[in-house]
Amino acid sequence: MMKTSPIRTAFIILVSLLSMLLVVPNFLDDDSLAGWPDFLPQQRVVLGLDLQGGAHLLLQVNRNDIVEGRIGDIRREARSILVNQGIGNLITTRGPVLDIQLTEPAQRDQARQLLSPLETVVETGVFAGASTPETAIELVGTDVIRITLTEEGIADRMSALVAQSLEVIRKRIDEVGTTEPVIQRQGQDRVLVQVPGFDDSGRLKDLISQTARLTFHMVYPSMTAEQARAQGQPSGTMIVPSADGFEELLYEDISLGGEQLVDAQPAFDQNGRPVVTFRFNTQGAITFGEITSHNVGRRFAIVLDGQVITAPVIQQPITGGSGQISGNFTSESASDLAVLLRAGALPATLDVVEERTVGASLGADSVQSGIVAGIVGTIAVVVFMLLAYGRFGIFANIALVINISMIFAALSVLGATLTLPGIAGIVLTIGFAVDSNVLIFERIKEELQSGRSPYQAVEAGFKRAMVTIIDANVTTLIAAVVLFFLGSGPVQGFAVTLALGVLTTMFSAYLVTQALIGLWFAWRRPKQVKISLISLIPDGVRLPFMSLRKVGFALSIVLALGALGLEFTRGFNFGIDFTGGSAIEVQAREGEADIAALRSQLGDLGLGPVQVQTFGTPEDVLIRLGTQDRTDAEQQQAVNQVIAAVSDEYEVRRTESVSGTVSSELAFAGTLGVIFAMIGITIYVWLRFEWQFGVGTMLALIHDVILTVGLFTLLQLEFNLASIAAVLTVIGYSLNDTVVIYDRIRENMLKYKSLSLSEMIDISLNQTLSRTVLTGVTTFLAMMALIVFGGEVVRNFTIPMAWGVLVGTYSSLFVSAPILLYLGVKTRGDAVADKSKPERRADGASV
C-alpha cells in the first residue's frame, strides 16, 4: 500500500483538481461566467424550487375527457355513415360504450359492414407496425350494434397524448419567457412542470392546464337552447354554455378547427376593449372565406374549451383569413389566450393533481440557511477530527474537502437539482465520510497496539478496513436507490446527493487518504506513529455488553411498546403529502404573527376546518386546508380566498396543494420504500454473512423504525415525504454501524476459534466501541448544525435523523449483536462446550 504507484497518485490528484475546477462556476456571477474561456467547464448546480422560488405542477390526463371526446367522434362518424345510406338509428352512449339501435333490424348486417372502418387500432410506436385495438364492435340482439373503447386502447391513447402535450406545454411556457423550465413525463399519464422564478402558480396553471381547443360552429337558426330543452333537441346539434351565462344551440359538426391558426395576438377594438386577433393558414383562410360567404346573416359561434366565447352575426364574407375574438377580456387574459392559441391546443384535458409554489424570499432564506448549516456542520466535524486525530485528522479533512467538491462537481455535470433535503444529504455525507476515515484510523491504531511497525500497521489498517467500508456504504446506497425510484421531488434530490456521497466517500476516504498518508510516509519516514490525540473511550476499557443484554432487551421492548402505543392512540400529524389538501406558509410583514386573530379571520371564510399554527419563528405561520371534498378548481379558489384575506398583513412565502389521489399514492409509495429498503438491505447482509445475521439485521431495523416513527407521534412533528427519507436514512445509518460490528464478529470467529459466541461478541463490541462513539459524535454534530441553522422545513426532517443516530448506535450494541445468541450462531468454542456437556436421560439424570 505504502508504495503507491506514480500513475495512481497522479490519477487521484487529477480527479481531485478536476472536481475543484468543475465547482468553480458555481462561485462566479453571470458576467464573470460569460467571460470564462469556452474550453473550461460552464455547468452550475441547478437549484431546486425550494432554494430559488418558483412553481411546481403535476398534471394528469383526464381519462373521462379522453373517453368522452373519442366516443363523441365515433358517434358523429357513425351517424354520418348511417344517415348517408338511409339507415335509421338512435345512438346512446354511457362511458366507453356506444349503442346504435336500428329502426329496421333487417339492416343490421349492412350497417355492421358500413361501420367496420370504425374498428380502429392505436399505433404504439414501440416496435415498427405494433398496434393495439382501440375499438371493438359487436352485435347485441337483433337491432343493436355496440362499439366499445378497449381499456388497452384508452391507455395507449392517453400515453400518446401525454407525449403530444409535452411539446404544447413547452411552447406555452417559452412564450411567457421563463428560463430553464423542467417539463418531463411521469408515468403513463402525468406531466411534471417546474418553472423557477415564476411564483404565480395560478396564472401558470391556467396557461398550462387549459386545453385551448378552439372550434367554429354554425348556430342552429330556428330554435334556441331553451326551446330545444323543452321540445326536444334536433339531431346533430349540441347545447353549449356561453361566457355570458346563457346557452347556445349549435351544430355538432365542426365547421373549422383551431389547428388552422398560424398566429394570434392581443389587441384592442375600436372601443379600446381587449380582444384577440387571429390569422388562418392558406387552407383555413379559404375555408373561413367559404363559410362566411355562404352564411351571411347567420350567427357563427367561436367555442373555446366547450364554452361559446362569442357568436356574432356574419355581416359580410371574410376572405382575408383573419378575424378577432371579443369577450370580457382583461389585457392579461387576452395576452394569455393569444399565447394558448399560438402554442396550439392540448390534445386532452390536464388536471392539476399536485401544486407547489415557493416565493423568492423564502428560497433566498432557504439557501442562506442551508449554506450556514453546511458550513457550521463542516467546521464542527473538521475541528473534532483535528482534536481527535491530529495529523491524521488533517489528512481526513483534506479528503473531506475533496469529497464535498466531488459531490458538487457531479451535481454540476449531471445537471441534477439541489434541494433543501439535498443539502441535508450532503451534510449527512460528511458524517459518513468521516466514519470511513475513523474506521481506517482505528484499525491502524489496533495494528500498532498489536506490535506491528508503523508501515505494516498502516498497510494492514487500510486493507482490513476496506471490506467494512464497502459493506457499510453499500447498505446506505441501497436505501438511496429505493428513495430515488419510489420518492418524488425533494426526496429524490436527497437520494441523489446521498448516493453520490456514498460513491465519492469510498473514493476520497480510502484512495485520497491513502495517497496522503503514503506521501507523508515517503517524505518523513517515521519510526513511530501516534494516531489519536484524544480518545472518548479509554484504551483497555472492556464493557460487559453481554451481561447487560437482558437489560437492553427489556429497555428496547418498553420503548417499542411505548412508541407503538403512541402511534395507535395519539396518531400521526400527517402532512398534505399523505392526506391531500393545501398548505400555505405566510410571514408577518410587521412584528409577530397573531395566531388567534388569524384563526378567527379564516374561520369566518366558511371553508371548514382550517389549521393555523406557528412555523419556526414567531413571525412565520403555517395554514392548512383539508380537501373538504372539493374539486381542484374549488380547492384553488379556497386557497385564493385565504391568500386574499391575509395578504395585507402577511407575505405568502409558499403554497402547496395535493389531491387525494396523489396523496394516497405517495403514502403507498413511501410505505413501500421503507419495506423494500429493509428487505434489500437484509438480503445483502444475508449474502455477505449468514442468514442469522440477516435476521438480526431485520429485527434491529424494525426496532429502529418503530422508535424513530414514535418520535413523530410524541413530538407531533409533521409526517410527510421528507419524513420517509429521514426514516430510510436512519435505516442506512443503523446498518452502517451494524455491518461494522458484524464484520468484526465474523473476523474474530476466524481468529479466536476457542471462544464462545458471547465472549466473541463482547470482544467485538469493545474493539469497535471507539469507532462507534466517534462516528456517532461526528454525525450528531452534522445533524445538530442542520437542526439549529437549517430552518423549519429541514428541522422537521433532521430532528428524527439526529434521534435515529442515537437509536441506531444503541440498537447495534444492544439489539443486532446480542440477538445472534438466540438465532443459532455457533462458534467452535460453543460446539466443543456442547459436546463436553453430559447427556441427560428422560428422568433428568446424567448419563
N, C-alpha and C positions, 0 to 999 in steps of 0.2 A: 504493500500500500504506500509506504513512505516514498518509494522511488517512483513517483508519479511521472509518467512519460511527458516530454515536452509537448507532444501533439495534444494529449488530453488536457494539459494545463492551458494551452493556447485556445482550445475549444471552449473551456469553461470561461476564460477571460473574454473571448469573443462574444459568447452568448450573453454574458453579464453586461458588457458595454453596449451591445446591440439593444438589449432591453431598456437600458437607461436612455439611449438615443430615441427609441420609439415613444418614450414617455414625454420627452421634451415638448412636442407640440401642444400638450395639454396645459403647459405653463405660459404659452405665448398668446397674446391678443390677436385679433383678426388681422390687423395691419402688419404685425411682425410676421405672422404665418404666411401672409401673402408675399412677403419678401424672402421667404425661406426657399433655398435652392430646390429645384424640381426633383433632383436625384435623392433628396433627403425625405424621410417619412413625413406625411402630411396628416395622417389619421389622428383623430381625437377620440377619447372615450365619449360615447353617446350618453347623455344624462337622461334618466327616466323622467316621466312627468312629475313624480313627487319631488324631483330635485330642480326642475326648471319651470314647472307650471305647464298647464295645457289641458286638453280634453281627451278622454278615452271613451270610446263607444264600442260595444259588442252588439252586432246586428244579426238577426236571424231571418232567413227567408220564410215568409208566411205561407205555410203549406195550404191552408184553406184558400188563399188568394190564387195560388197556382192551380189548384183543382177547379175553382170556380171559373177562372179565366179559360182554362183548357176545355172544360165542359161547355162553356159558352161558345167557344169557337166551333166545337163539334156540333152543337145544336144549330148554329147558323148554317153550317155546311150541309148538315143532314136535311134541314128544312128546304134549303135551296135546291138540293138534288131531287128530293121527292116532289116538290111543287112543280119543278120544271118538267117532270114526267107525268104530271097529273095524278099523283098518288096522294090521297087524302090522309092526314095524320094528326095526332095530338101528342106533343112532346112534353114529358115531365122529367125533372131532374131531382136527385137527392144525393148530395155529396158527390162521390166519384162515379155515380151511376146515372145513366140517361136511358129512359124508356121511351120508345116510339110505338104508340098504339095506332094501328092502321084502321081506317074506316072500312076497308074492304079486305077481309082476311085472305081472299083468293090472290091478292097481290103480294103476299108475304115473300115468296121466293124471289120475285122480280125485285122487290125493294131490298132484300138482303144482298142480291147481286150488285145493285146500284150503289149500295153503301160500303161495299168491300174496300174502296180506296181509303176509308176512314180507319181501317185496321192498320195502324201505323206502328213504327218502331222508332226508338231513340238511339242515335249513334253514341256509343260510349266513349270512343276516342282512345281507349286503352290499347287496343290492337286494331290493325287495319281490317275493316269490314265487320268489326264486332258491334253488335247492336242488342237492344233489349226491347221486347214487345211493350208498347205503350198502351195500346187499347186491345180489348177483346170483345168480339161481337158474338152474341148467342141468341137463339130463338127461344122465346118463352111463350108457351101456349100456342094458340093458333093465330094470334093477331098482334103480338108484341115482339119487337126487336130491341134487345138490350145491349148497349155499348158501355163498357166498364173500363175505367182507367186502372191499370195494374199498379200495385204498390212499388214494384221494381221500376216501372216507367216513371212514376211520380218522383221517386228518389233520384233517378238519373237526370230527370229534367231539372230538379232542384239543384243538383250538383253542377250541371251545365250553366244554369242561370247565375249561380254564385260566381263562376269564372267570368261571365259577362259583366256582372255587377262590379267586380273589382276595377275594371277599366273605366266604367262610368263614374264611379266614386272618385277615382284618381283624377279624372278630368275636372270634376266639380271642385275638388279641393285645390287643384292647381289654378283654377280660375280665380279663387279667392286670394291667392298669392301667399299662402303659408309655406313655411320652409320645412323640409325633411319630414314629411308625414310618414307614418307607418301604416300601410294598408296591406293586410295579408289574410289569407283564408284560414279558418279554424274549423277543422272537422268537415263534415259533409255539407252543412247548410248554414254556416256562420261566417261573418266577415269581421275582423278586428280593425278598428281605425283609431290611431293615436296621432294627435296633432299638437306638437309642442308649441307653447306660446299663444295658443288660441283658447282663451278661457271662457268664451261664450258658448257653452255646450248646447244651449237651447237653439241658437242660430245654426250651429254646426249640425245638430240633429235634424233640423228642418232641411238643411241643404242636402244631407246625405240620405236620409230615410224617405224623403218624398219621392214617389215613383216618377212624377213629372211626365206621365203618359198623356200626350196631347192628341186629341182626335176631333174631327169636324163632322157634325151630323146635321142633316136637314130636320127642322122642327115639323112635327105632324101638323098639317094645316087646318083640319076641320074639327079638331077636338082638343080640349085642354086635359091636363093631367087629372084634374078633379073629375071631369066628365068620364074619363077613361076608368077611373076607380069605381065610379058609380054604375056605368053602363057596360063595362067590360073592355079590356084592353085589346086594341086591334092587333092582329098577328104581325110579327116583325117589328114591334115597337118596344120601347122601354121607358120607364119613368125615372128621371134623373133629378136629384135635388139641385137647386140653383144657389148661387152665392148670396142672393138677396133674401133667402129664406123660403122661397116658393119652389115649385116643382115644374118640370117641363116634360112634355111627351115628345120623345124623339124617335126617329127611325133607328133601328138597331144597327143597320149596315153603316160601316164607316165610310164616309164619302172621301175623306183624305186623312192621312196619318201624319203625326209629328215627325216621323223619321225622314220626311221630305224637306224638313227645315235645314237651312245651311247657316243661318245667323239669327240672333235675337239680341236686342239691345234695349236698355231702359231709355225712356224719352218722356216728353210732356206733350199733351194735346193742346189744341188752340186755347183751351181754358186754363192751362197751366197745371192740369192734373196729371199725376204719373201714369204712364202707360208702358206697354212693352211692344216694340215693333218687331216684326219678323219678316224673313225673306225665304222663299222656297228655292229649291234647285230647279233645273230646267223642266224635268218631268212634273214636279209638283206645281210649278207655275202654270204649265199647260192645263193640268187637271183642275187647278183652282180657277183658272180663267173659264173653263168649260162649265164648271158648276155654277159660278156666278152669272154666266151668260144665260144659262137655261133656267135660272130660278130667280130672276129679277122680281121683286115684290114679295118674296117669301123670306122667312126667317132662317138664319143659318147659325147653329149653335157651336161654340168653341168649348169643348169639355176637357178639363184638366183633372186627372185622377178621380174620375167619377163624379165631378161636380161641374155644372154649367157656369163658366166664368162670365160669359156674355152671349147674347143671342140676338144680334142686330138684324134688321131687315136689309136685304141686298138691294141697294138703291140703283146700282148700275154694274155692268160687268167690270171685274177687276182683272186686268190682263197683265199687269206689271210684275206679278209674282210676289207681291209684298202686301202686308196689312198690319193691323195693330190690335192688341188685346187691351181692352179697358176694363176697369173694375175699381173696387175700393182699395187701391194700392197706396202704400207709402213709398217714398223714394227707395228705402232699403228693401222692401218686399218686391218692388218692381225689378230692382237690380238682382235680387236672389232668383226670381223667376227667370230672368234672362240667362243667368248662369246655368240654371237647370235645363233650360231648353237648348242652349248651346252644347252642353255636355251630353245631351241625349237622355232618353228615358231609361229608368231602371227596368230590366226585364221582369221584375217581380217586386212585390212589396217587401220591405225590410223592416222588421220590428226591432226596436231598441230593447234588449234584454239586460244590458248592464251599462251603466253610465257613471263615469268618474271625472271630476273636474278639480284641478289644483290651481289656486291662484299663484301669480308670480311671486308675491311677497312670501307666501308660505314655502314655495320652492327655494327661494333665496335663504330663508331661515333654516330649511332642512339641510341645504348644502353647508351652511356655516356650522350647524350642529354636528353634522357628520364629520366635517374636517376637524373640528375641535375634539370630538370623541376619538377619532383615529389618531390624532397627534398625541393626545394625553395617554391613550392606551399604549401606543408605541413607546413613548418616553418611559412610562411606568415599567413596561416589560424590559426595555433596554437597561434601565438603571438597576432593576432587580437582577438581571443576568450579569451585569458588571460586579455587583456586590457578591453574587453567589459564586462566580467562576473566574473573576479577574481577567487575566489574559485570554483564557478560553472563552470568556463571556464576550470579549471584543470580537473574536472570530465568529461567534454565534450571531452577534449584532450585525456584522458586515453581511453575513449570509441572509439575515432577516431583511436588510435594506434591499439586497438584490432580489430576494423573494417577492417583496412588495412591488418592486419595479417590474418584475416579470409578469405579475398579475395584471398591472395596468397596461403593460405593453400588449399582452394577449387580448385584453378587452378592446384596446385601440385597433389592433389589426383585424380582429374578428368583427368589429362593429357592434359588439354586444352592448346592451343597455345597462348602465349602472343605476341601480335604485337604492333607496334608503336601506331596505333589508340587505341589498348587495354590499353596502358599506359595513353592515353588521357581519356579513360573511367574511369580509376582508379582516376585520378586527378579530374575529374568531380564528381565522387562519394564522394570525400572529401567534395566538396561543398554541395552536397545533404545531406550527413551525418550531417554536421554542421547545416543545415537547420532544421533537426528534433530536434536537441538539442535547437536551437533558439526558435522553436515553443513551446517546453516544458517550457523553462525558461521564455518566455514572458507570457505564460499562468499563471505560478506561480506568476509572478510579478503582473498580473491583479488581481489574487485572494487575494494577500496581500493588494493591494490598496483598495479592497472592504471590508477589515476589518477582513478577516479570520486570524486565528492563523497560524504560520509557518507550523505546522504539517498538518492542514487542507488545507492550500494553496498548499503545495507540492502534497498532495494526489489528490486534485481536478485538479491541473495543469496537472499531468500525465494522469489522467483519461480522461479529455476533449481533450487533445492534441492527444491521441492515434487514435481516429477516423479520425482526419485530416491527421495524418501521414500515415495511411493506404491508405486513398483516394488519397493523393498526390503521394505516391510511386507506387500504382497500375497503375496509368496513365503512369508513366515512364516505368514500367515493360511491359506494352502493346507495347510501342514504341520499346523496346529492343527485344521483341519476334518477332515482324514484321521484324526488322532488321536482326535477325538471320535467319529466314526462307526465306527471299527474297534477302538477301545480299550474298556476297561471299568473301572469303579470309579475308583481313584485316577488312572489315566491320563486318564480323561475329565475329572476335576477339574483336572488340569494343562492339558488342552486348552482348557477353558472360560476359565481365568484368562489363558492365553496369548492366546487370541482376543480377549477383552475388552481385554487390554493393548495389542494391535495397534490396535484401534479408538480407545481413549482416547488412545493416543500420537499418532495422527495429528491428533486434536483439540487436545490440550494442547501438544504440541511445536511445532505450527505456529500455530494460532489464538491460544492463550494467550500464547505467547512473542511473537508478532507484536503483539498488543494491548499488552503490557507495554512493548515497545521503542517502539511508536508513542506511547504516553502519555509515556514518558520524553523522546522527541524533542520532543513538543509542549511539554513543561514546560521543558526545558533548552536546546533548540535548539543542540546542539553544533556547533562548526565543525570539530572533529577527533574521531575515534573510535578508541580503542585496543581491539581485540577481545581479544587474548590477552595474558596476563601472562608466562606461560612457554610454551615450545614444546619438546616432546620431539624434534621434528625441526627443526633449524635452517633458517631461510629460505635459499633458494639451493642447498640440497643436491640434487644430481642423481645418484642411484644408477644404475649401468648394469645394469638388470634384464635386458634382452635379451642382454647379453653373458654373463650368468650363467645363462641359461635351460637350457643343456645340463647344467650342474652341478645345477640344481634338478630337471630331469627325472630325472637319474641317482639323486639322493637319494630322490626320490619312488618310483622303481622299486624301489630297495633296501628302503625302508621297507615298501612294499606287499607285496613278496615275503616279507619277514620276518614281517609280520602274517599273511599267508595261511599261511605255514609253521607258525606257532604255532597257528592255528585248526585246521589239519588234523592236527597232531602232538600238541599239548598238549590241545586241545579246550576246550570251554566249561564253566564251572561253572554249569550250568543250575539255576535256582530251580524250586520246585514248580509255578510257573505253567506251565512248559513240560514238566516230567517227571511231574507228578502226585505225590501223597504228602502228607505232613504236615510242618509246621514248628512248633516250639514255642520261644518265647523266654522264658527264665527269668532271674531275677536273684537272686544270693546274698543271703540275709537278713542274714548277718554275714560281714564280710571278703570276700576274693576267692574266686572260683569255683575248685573243684578239678576241672580237666578230666579228669585221669587217673582219679580216683575215680568221676566221673560215667560215663565210658566203661565202666569195669568194672561199675558198678552196673547200667547199662542193658543191657550185653551179656548179663547173666545172665537177662534177661527172656525171651530166646528169640524176639525179634521180627525176627531177621535183621539185616542191616547197619544200624547206627544211627550217624549222623554227629553228633559233638559238637565244637563249635568256639567260640572266644571271639567276641564280637559287640560291638565297641566298647570299653567299659570292661572292666577285669579282673573286675568283678562280673557282667557280662552273658554269657549263654551261649545259643547257638542249637543246637537239637536237631532233626535231620531224620530222618524215617522215609520209606522208599520205599513204593510202593503194595503191593509184596510179594504181588501177585495176590490181594489181599483184597477182600471185598465192602465196601460203605460202612459197614455195621454193624461188621464186624470191624476195619476201619481205625480207626473211632472207639473201639472197645474197646482197640486198641493205644495210641492217644493217651491214653486214660484210665489205662492201666497206667503209662505214662511219668509222667504228672502225679502219680499216687498215689505212685510211687517217689521222686519228688524234692520233693514238696510240703513235707516237714518242714524242709528246709534251703534251699529256693528258692521264690521267689514267681513264679507263672506270669503273665507280662505280655501274652503274645499267642499265639494258636494259629491255624494256617491248615491247611486240608485241601482239596485239589483233586483231582478224579477224573481218571483217564487220558483220558476223553472230552473233558472241558473243557480239559485241558492241551494236547491236540493241536489243538483249535480255537483256543486262544489263540496258540499258536505259529504256526499258519497265518495268523491274522488279523494278527499282528504283522509277519510277513514281507510279507504283502500290503500292510500300511500303509506300510512303507518303500518298496516298489516303486511304489505308487500316488502317494505324495508326490513321489517323484523324477520320475515321468512327468508329473504335473500341473505341477510347477514348470518342467520343461523345456519343456513346451508353452507355458506363459505367456511364458517368456523368448524362445522361438522367435517367438511372435506379436508381442511388443514390439520385437524386434530383427530378426535374420535367422537362418536355420536353423543357420549356423555357430556362432552364439552359443549356441543351444540345445544343440548337440552338445558345445561346450566346457563348458557348464554340467553336462551329464550326466557327462562324464568327471571333472570336478572333484568332483562329488558321490560318484561311485563311489570315487574316491581317498580322500575324507574318511570315508566309511562303512567302508572296509576298515581304515584306520588307527585309527578310533575303536573299532571292534569288536575290533581287535587288542589294544587296551589291556585289554579284559576278559579275554582269554586270558593276556596277560602277567602281570597282577596277580591273576588268578583271582578277579576280582570276580564276584559273583552276577549272572547274566544272567536278568532276569525282565521283566515287563511294563513296569516303570519304565525299564528299560534301552532298550526300544524307544522310549519317549518321549524319552530322552536322545539317542539316535541321530537321531531326527527333529528335535530341537531343534538339534543340530549342523548338520543339513542346512539348517534355516531360517537359522541364523546365517551359515553359509558363503555361502549365496545372498545374504543381505543385503549382505555385503561384495562379492561378485562382481558383483551388479547395480549397485552404486555405481560400480565400475570400468568396467563395460560402458557405463553411461550416459555416463561421461566420455569413453570411447573414441569412442562414437557422436557426441558433441558435437564432439570435436576433429577427427573425419573431415570434418565440415562446415566447420570453422573453418580448419584447416590442410590445404588440399587438395593442396599440392605435396609434403608429407612422405610418406615410405614408412610402411608399417604398423608396421614395427619401431620407427621413431622415434616414431610416434604412440602406441604402447603405452608406450614409455619415458616420454614426457611425461605421459601419463595416470596412470600408476602413481605418478610423483613428485608430481603435483598432488594426488592423493588419499592420499598416504602419511601425512600428518599426521593426517588423519581416521581412517585405518585403525588407526594406532597408538593414538590417543586412545580410540577405541571399544573396541579390544581391551583396553586397560588398565582402563577403567570396567567392562566386562562381566566381566573376570577378577577385579576386586575384589569384585563382587557374588557371583561363584561361590566365591571363597575364603571369604567370610563364611558361606556355606552349608556348605562343607566343614568349616570349623573349628567352627562353632557349631550346625549344623543337626541333629546326631545321626547315628547309624549308618545308619538306614534311608535318609535323604536323602544321606548321604555316598556310598554306592554308586551313587547316581543322579547326583550332581553332579561327582564326580571325572572321569568321562568327558566331562561337559559342559565342564569347565574345559580339559581336554585338547583337546576339539573346538574351543574358541575359538582355541587356538594353531594347530591343524591347518587350520581354516577360513581364518585370516589368511594362513598360509603358502600354501595352495592358490590363493587368489585372486591372490596375487602371482606365484607360480611355476608354476601349472598352468593355470588357466582363462584368464588373459590371454595368456601366450605360446603356448598351443595354437592360437590363432587364426591364427598364422603358417602352420600346416600344414593348415588347413581351407579354404584358397582365398579368404580375405577379401582384397580388393584395395582400395587407396586410389587416387586419381587419380595420385598420385606414382608408385605401383607400375606403373600402366598406362603412363605416359609412359616410365618406365625400361625396361619390357618392349619397347616399340616402338623405342627407341633402340638396343637390342642388335642386333648384326649377325646375320643368319640364317646357319645352318650347313648345308653340303651333307652328303650322306651320308658323304663321306670325311673330314668334320670341318673342312674349310677354310671360311673366311668367304666370304660372297657379296658 
